[in-house]
Amino acid sequence: MSNCQGLGDCDESRLERLYEYLDGALTAADVAEIRAHLESCAECREEHNLECMIRSAMKRSCSEQAPATLKMSILEKIHAVRGAAEAAEV
């Protein structure tokens, strides 16, 4: 477990937010928060850099592109699931 406060107290939560950040699936406020955190946290910055290298290698090895509507469909489902989970917590 990490004691990283800016992206969550556990590795799984921290990585989920980092993936959302890299996928462009966060609000501008969340993006700013994560950018600021990455500047001050070497552990998260290392995870970020590793994920960027992995994504870069994947892009170089894959020439096919998914349909543009796929990203929107996936994001809509993510937001729906997240909304249902938040509603269940209340």
Secondary structure as UniProt FT lines:
FT   HELIX           11..23
FT   HELIX           28..40
FT   HELIX           42..61
FT   HELIX           68..89
//
